[in-house]
Amino acid sequence: MSDETVTERTVFKPERALAALIAAAVLAVVHQYLFYGTMPGVSYPIYVCLFYGFMLYFAKDQKRTFTFFSSVWLGAIFLLSLTFAFFYNLFFYGLNLLVVPVLIVLHMTYMLSERRPDWSRMRLAGIALEHFFLQSFRHWSTALVVLRGSRGGKVKDERKKVVVKVLTGLVISFPLLLIVFTLLSSADGVFHHVMLELPNILDHISFGQGFTRTLWIVLLSFGLFGFLWGFVDAKTYVWGTTRQEFGPQLRSVPHPQPVPLTIDPVILTTVLAVINTVYVLYVLVQFSYLFGAWEGVVPEGSTYADYARSGFLELMLVTAINFVILLLGLKPSGITSGLLRTVINTFLYIMVLCSMVMLYSAYTRLALYEEAYGYTYIRFLVHAFMIFLGLLLVLAAVRIRLAKFPLAKCYIVLGLLSYVLMNYIGMDHIIANKNIERYKASGNLDTYYLTTLSPGTVPDLLEFSRQEGGILDEEMRSKWQDMERTVHKWPSFNLAQFRADRALADYFEP
């Protein structure tokens, strides 16, 4: 029967814990005020800053020194949080609701965990999950202990004295409050009216809403405190131990050794030789019409649309398979140098080049397809993914030449920066402008799809509609009426929506 051993630090600081719990409660109140019943907007970056201030202040003793990468990581989190205030692309809006919290939890684990995990290893994700669940929920009981004040009789007695003094002050204040209230009501009729209307105002507050808000604050207070205190006062969990049949002693059980993802060099050489032969033949065939497709030279009996549609998904899948083979081939077992290593590297280079040609072919097919059928989110994202995959292949090619090249770290950095760039590149503007250019060249336009793009494209679409004699006026007027009926609170402020509202009002209002 498996069990776990636990090594726990016994340090407990009641004053610091109480301050942290109060700060967590304040942060929870702010959270329900900013996000209850409202969509995230400018409130999101504001709360991210407050959360980081809370964590880094109360866990400052555990904080690592900021390095270049951890600073870039923090900068990426902040830039992604700002997208809620600047842009309103629903795809990235929804995705960032998941991505940003995950990045924050991983970053907090890297910066504050006493186990000091390497940011480029999968072990960081495991430690982050342990902190988010085990360490955090373990300290909910700590919060209750802090509230009861049961640690130390002196602290408990002092709190009792404070409570008695507060109650005494309330008893004394009550008759004074009646006298002051009467005098102020007589002196100011408006104040008297407000006090009389106060019960009516309270009647409008829903009990269900008040209960939900209170529960929200309580649970989030415990959650924030638990997450923080999981770093301040952590347990070390040692998994994979078993209890002896008799007695309380524990003995270690060896962890199973991970199976290395490597291939025998001879097998790898054979596989690469066979696959590369097919790839080289394919590339030679591709060159016969790949670069002529833009000039009207396509395979006999095929139209642009047929050529663009055929084989695109297959090429992407083959490139992905090549990428996996390439990663496995970087570290074949039992060989580090010599003729066989040179042969393997040569085959890997050939695979990289063939994969790049396949990517270019798929990219060309998709571009032709867009010319025929228009530009959409999915097609734009596939284009971006192909460019990203091409950059991964380039980095893999560098790793073939330089054995000590930090490929995993470069992939993580490239992935993080690429995702931030995709949020800021203005995907909706590019799609809208490309479809407008297609309309001017071919006369084809999907007006419905254009008007479903994010509010950030509204000024561009209104200008296009004005130039084309009101071609989008009907759809844009409907969009304006929908926006007019929507009530926005300040925490949901979004710059793209604000500019869209102003542009629509200026366009349609006399």
N, C-alpha and C positions, 0 to 999 in steps of 0.2 A: 504494500500500500504506500503510495507516494505521498510525500508531505513537503513542507517547505521550512527552511530555517530562516529566522529573522534576526537581524542585528539592528537594534534601535538606539538612537541617541536619546538620552533622557533630559536633554536641555529643555526647560520650559520657562518662558518669560511672560508672566501674566500681564504686565503693563503693555508690553509690545504686542502681545496677542490681542488684547482688548482694543488697542488703537487700530490694529489691522482689521479687526472685525467691524469696528465702527466705520472705518474707511470703506470696507466692502459693502456695508449697508448703504452708505451714501452713494457709492457707485451703482448699486442696484436700483436705488431710487431714481438716479439720473437715467439709467438704462430704460426703466419702464416709462419715464417721461418722454424720452426721445423716440422710443420704438413702439410703444403700445398704441395700436390702431393706426399707425402711420408707416409708410414705406421708407426704407433707409434712403437718406439723401446726404446733405451736408452733415447730418448727425453721425454718420458712420466714421469719417475721419476724426471727428471730435472725440467720439467715444474710444477709438483706438488709441489716441494720444493719452486720454485719461487712464485707460487700462495699463498702458506701458508705464506711465508715471507711478501708478499704484504698485505694480509688480516690481519695478526696478528700485523703488524707494524702500519698501518693506523687506525685500530680499537682497539688499545691496551687499550684505556680507557674503552671499553665495555667488554674486555676479562675476562672470568672466570679464577680462579686459576685451573691449571691442577690437576686433581685427578688421582687415579690409573686407573680407568676405562677410562677416557678421554685420558690418555696416551696410554693405550692398544688400544683404538679405533684409535688413530693417528698412532700407530705402525702398525696396521693391514692395514690401508690405504697405508702407505709407502711400506709395504711388497707386497701388491697387485700391486702397481704401478711398483715395481721392476720386476714383472713377465713379463712385456713387454720387458725387457732387457735380462732376463735370459732364458725364455722358449718360445715355439712357438706352444703350443697346441691350435688349432683353436677354440675348444669349449670354453675353459676358456678365450682365447684371445678376442673373441667376447663378451662373457658374462661380462668380466671385463670392457669393454668399457662402459657398462651400470652401473655396480655395483659400480665401484670406484667413478664416479661423484655423484651418489646418496648418498654414504657414506660421501663424502666430504661436500655436501650441508647440510646433517643432522648434521654432526660434527660442521660445522661452525655455524649452528643455535643454537646448544647446547652451544657452547663456547661464542657466541657473542650476542645472542638475549637478550634484556633487560627483556623479560618476563620469563627468566630462566626456561624453560621447563624441566621436569624430563625425562631422557634419556630412561627410561623403560616404558613410556606411549605413547599411540598412538597420544596424543596431540602434541608431538614433530613433527610428520610428517605433521600435519596441519599447524603448525607455519612455518615449513620449506617451504611448498608450498606457504604460504602467503608472505614470504620473497623473494622467488625466482621469483614470478610473481608480486604481488601488490607493495611491497616495492621497488623492483628493477626497474621496469618500471616507477614508479613514479619519480625516480631520474634521468631519462634521460633528463627531462626538467631542472633539477638542473645542469647537465653537460653543457647544452646550456647557462644557466645563467652564469656559470663560464667562458665559452668561450667569452661571450659578455662583461663580466666584468661590469654588470649593477648594482651590489650591492655596493653602496657607490660611490659618485662622486669623492672622492679623489683617490680611486683605479683606477677608469676609467681614470681620468686625467693623472695619473702616467703612465698608459699603453700607452696612446696616446703619451706622451713624449718619451717613449721607442721606439715606432714604428717610430716616426719622426727621432730619432737618428740613428736607424738601416738603414732607407732609406738614410739618409745623408752619412753614412759610405759606403753604396753600391755605391752611386754616386762617392764618392772620390776614391773607390777601382777600379772602372772600367778602367780608364786610366792607373793606376799603374799595373793592371792585364795584359793589353795589352803589356806594356813595359817588364814586367817580363817574360811573355809567349814567347815573341820574343827572348829575351836573352837566356832563357833556351833551346829553340828549336835550336838555333844556336850552343849552347855549347854541346848539346848531341843529336846525330842523332837518337838514340833509342827512346828518349822521343818525338822527333818530329814525328817519325813514329807512336807511340802510339796515339798521339793527332790527327793525320790524320785518323787513323783507328777508332777513337771513334764514328763518325757518323755511320759507318758500324755496330759497336757493338750495338748501340741503335736501328738499324733497325731490329735486331733479337728479340727484346723485343716485345711480342705480346700486342696489345692494350687491347684485351679481358682479357688476363691474368693479366695485370697491373690493369685493372678496378676491376677484381675479388679480387685481393689481397688488393687493397685499400678499397673496400667495406667490406671485411673481417676485416681489421684492425679497420675501423671506427665503425662498429657494435659491434665488440668485446670490443673495448675501452669503449663504452657506457654501454655495458652489464656488464663488470667488475666493472666499477665505480658505476653503479646502484646497483649491488649486495653488494658492500662494503658499500656504503653510506646508503643503506637500514638498516644496523645495526648501523651506526654512527648517523643517523638522522632519527629515525623510527617514524611512526605514529602508534597509537594504535587504531585498528579497533574493535568496539564493535558491533557485529552482533545481529540481532533479536530485533531491536527497530522499532517503527512505529510513523509516524507523525500524530498529532491530526488533526481533521477535520478543525479546525480554529486555526490560529496562528502558530508561528514557534516553539513552545515548543515541546519537545520530551518526551515521556513517555515510560517506559520500559515494555516490554511484557515478561512474564515468559517463560523461555526456557522449552521445553518439557523434562520431566524426562526420562532418558534412561531406557529401560526395562532390568531388571537384568536377566542374563542368568543363572538361577538357577532352580532346580527341587524340588518339594515338597518331603520331606524325605520319606514319606510312598510310594509315587509313585516310587521314586528312588530305594528303597529297593525291591519292587516288580519286577521292571525291572531287577535289578542286579541278583536277585535270579533266575529268569527264564533264563536269558542269560547265567549266569555262569553254570547252570545245563547242558546246551547244550555244553558249552566250555569244561567242565570237561570230559564229555563223549567223545568229539572229541579228547582231549589230550590223554585219555586212549587208544583210537584206534590208534592214531599216534605212541605211544610208542611201539606198537606191531611190527612196521617195520621201524620207523623213524631212529633209530640208527643202524639198520641192513642193510640199503640201501647201505652203503659203502662196505659191504662184499658180495653183490650180492643178498641180501634178499629184494625183492621189492614185491608189491602186485601181486597176482597171475594173470597171463596173461598180465603183463606190462613189457615193456623194460625199460632200464635206461632213454632213451629219453622220452618215454611216461610218466614215473613217474616224470621226471624233469619238463616237460611241463605242466602237469595237475595240476590245482588248484593254480598255483603260483600267478596269478593276484588276484584271489579270496581271498587268504590268506592275501595279502597285503591290500586289501580293507577292510576286516574284522578287521585287526589290526588298520587301520586308524579310522574306526568307533569306535572301543574300546577306542582309544586314546581320541576322542571327548567326549564319555560318561564319561571317567575317569576325564577329566577336569571339566565337568559339575557337576560331583559327589563330587568334592572337597569342594564345598560350597553349600550344600543343604540349602534351605531357612528354617528359623524357628528352627534350631537346632545347638547347638554348643558342647554339651557333652551328657553323659548318655548312656543307653543301646542301643538306636537306632543308635547313632553315632558310637558305637563300632561295631554293626552289619554292618553298611554301610562300615566302614573302612575295615572290614574283607572281605566283598564282593569285594571291590576295590582291595585289595591285591590279591585275587583269580583271578580277571580280569587281573591284571598286569602279574601274573605268566603265565596264559593261553596265553596272548598276546606274552610273551617272547618265549613260546614254538612254537607258530604259526610263529613267526619271524624266529626262528631257523629252522623250517621245510621249510619255503620259501627259506631261505639262502642255505639249503642243496640241495633243488631241483635246484636252480640256479647253484650251484657249479657242480652238476652232468650234467646239460645242457651244461655248459662250457666245461667239459671234453669231451662231445660228439661232440660239434659243434664249439668249439674255444672261444677265449676271445676277447671281443670288448669293445668299449667305453661305450655303453649303459649298458651292463651287469656289468661292473666295477662300474659305477655310481649307479646302483640299489643296488649292494652289499654295497656300502658306505652309501647309504640312509637307508638301513636296520639297519646298525650299529648305525647310527645317531638316528633313531627312537627308537632303543633299549636303547640308553643313555637317551633319553627324558622320556621313561617309567621308568627308574631307578630314575630319578629326581622326577618324579611324585609320585613314591613310597615313596621317602623321604618326600615329601610334605604331604602325607597321615599321616605320623607319626608326623611331626612337622608343626603345623598350621601356624607358623610365617615364615616358610621357603620362601625366595624370589624367587618363581618359575619363574615368568616372567623375572626377571633380569638374572637368571641363564640360561634360554632358549636363551636369546639374546646373552649372552657371549658365550655360547656353539655354537650357530649358527655361530657367527662371527669367532671364532677360528677354527671351523670345516671347514668353507669355505676357510680360509687362508691355513689350512693344506692340503686341497684337491688340491690347486694350487701348493704346494711345494712337494707333496708326490711322484711325478714322475709317474703319471698314465700311460704314454706311455711306459716307461721303464718296468713297471710291466706287462703290456699287452704283450709287445714284448717278454719278458723272459718267461712268462707263455705259449705263443704259441710255443716258441722254445722247452720248456720242453715237451709240448704235442706232438710235432713232433718227438722228440727223443723216446717217449714212444709208439706212435701209427703210426708214419710215415705219418700223415696227416698234411698238411700245406697250408694255404691260403697265397700264396706269394704276391698276389695283395694287400690284406688288410694290410699285414705287411709293405709294401712300402708306404702305404698312411698315416702311423703314422707320428707324428711330426718329424722335423729334429733332435730333441734330441736323437732319437733312432738310427740314422745313424751309429755311431761308433759300437754299439752293433750288428746291422744287418750285417755290413761289416765283423766283426770278425766271426759271425756265418756262413756267406757265404764262407769265407776263409776256415773254418774248414770242411764245407760240399762240397767242390769241386766246388764252384762258383754257388751255387743253386739260389742265388739272384742277380747274376752279371748283367743279362740283365736288370732287373727292376731298379737296383741301377745306372747303367750307364745312363739310360734314366732320372733318377732323377738328376744326376750330370749335364747332358746337359741342363736340364731346369734351374738349378741353375746358370750355367755359362752364360746363356742368360739374367739373371736378374741383373739389375744394382741397387746397394744398396747405398744410401746416408748415411752419418754418423748419422743423427738423427734416422734412421731406424735400427741402429746396434742392432743385437740380438746375444747373446752369443751362443745359441743353433744352429742358422743358421751358425755362423762363424765356430764353431767346425765341423759342418756337411760338409761345403765347404772344410775345410782343410783335413778332413778324406777321402772324395771322391777323392780329388786331389791326395793325397798320395797313394790311392789304385789303381787308374786307370792310372795316369801319369807314364811314364817310368822313 
